[in-house]
Amino acid sequence: MYFHGTYVNLKYNMSFNRKYLQEREVLEGILLSEGSERFYFLYVKKADMYIGSDEAIEFMDIFIDKFNTTDDEFYGLEHVFI
């Protein structure tokens, strides 16, 4: 297969990293105990896709938004989940 003039072997060169998420309460506990830098390394850095409950995926979206907009370490999210 050619992609932008380069041969790409999809079987060996392309991978898709899935991250299976625990429940939102578990993710909140990990963020509380580990902090945002470690949480980012564990759950965001190499993930291409999340698999989990709607609440867990919403938590990750909010975490990523906050992580990308602040330089400070944080241990929780000030968001009310419904």
C-alpha positions in Angstrom: 0.0 0.0 0.0 1.3 3.5 -0.9 0.6 6.4 1.4 1.9 9.8 0.3 4.6 8.2 -1.8 5.9 5.9 0.9 5.3 2.1 1.1 3.4 1.3 4.2 3.1 -2.3 5.5 -0.1 -2.2 7.5 0.5 -5.6 9.1 3.8 -4.7 10.7 4.3 -1.0 10.8 1.0 0.4 12.0 -0.4 -0.2 15.4 -3.4 1.1 17.3 -2.9 1.3 21.1 -6.2 0.7 23.0 -6.5 1.6 26.7 -9.1 -0.2 28.7 -10.4 2.1 31.5 -11.5 1.1 35.0 -14.7 2.7 36.4 -14.6 6.5 36.9 -14.3 6.2 40.7 -11.2 4.1 40.3 -9.7 6.6 37.9 -10.4 9.4 40.4 -8.7 7.5 43.1 -5.6 6.9 41.0 -5.5 10.6 40.1 -5.8 11.5 43.7 -3.0 9.2 44.9 -0.6 9.6 41.9 -1.1 13.1 40.6 -1.7 14.5 37.2 1.8 13.9 35.7 1.9 10.2 36.6 -1.8 9.7 35.6 -1.0 11.3 32.2 1.9 8.9 31.7 -0.2 5.9 32.7 -3.4 6.6 30.8 -2.8 9.2 28.1 0.7 9.2 26.7 0.5 6.2 24.4 -3.2 5.6 24.1 -4.9 6.1 20.7 -8.3 5.0 21.9 -10.2 4.4 25.1 -12.5 1.5 25.9 -14.7 1.9 28.9 -17.9 3.3 30.4 -19.3 6.6 29.2 -18.4 8.1 32.7 -14.8 6.9 32.5 -14.4 8.3 29.0 -15.9 11.6 30.0 -13.5 11.7 33.0 -10.6 11.2 30.6 -11.8 14.0 28.3 -12.0 16.4 31.2 -8.6 15.3 32.6 -6.9 15.8 29.2 -8.5 19.2 28.7 -7.3 20.3 32.2 -3.9 18.8 31.8 -3.3 20.6 28.5 -4.4 24.0 29.9 -2.4 24.1 33.1 1.2 23.7 34.0 0.5 22.9 37.7 0.3 19.4 39.2 -3.2 18.5 40.3 -4.8 15.7 42.2 -8.4 15.9 41.3 -11.0 17.4 38.9 -13.4 20.1 40.1 -16.3 18.8 37.9 -19.6 17.4 38.9 -20.4 14.2 37.2 -24.0 13.3 36.6 
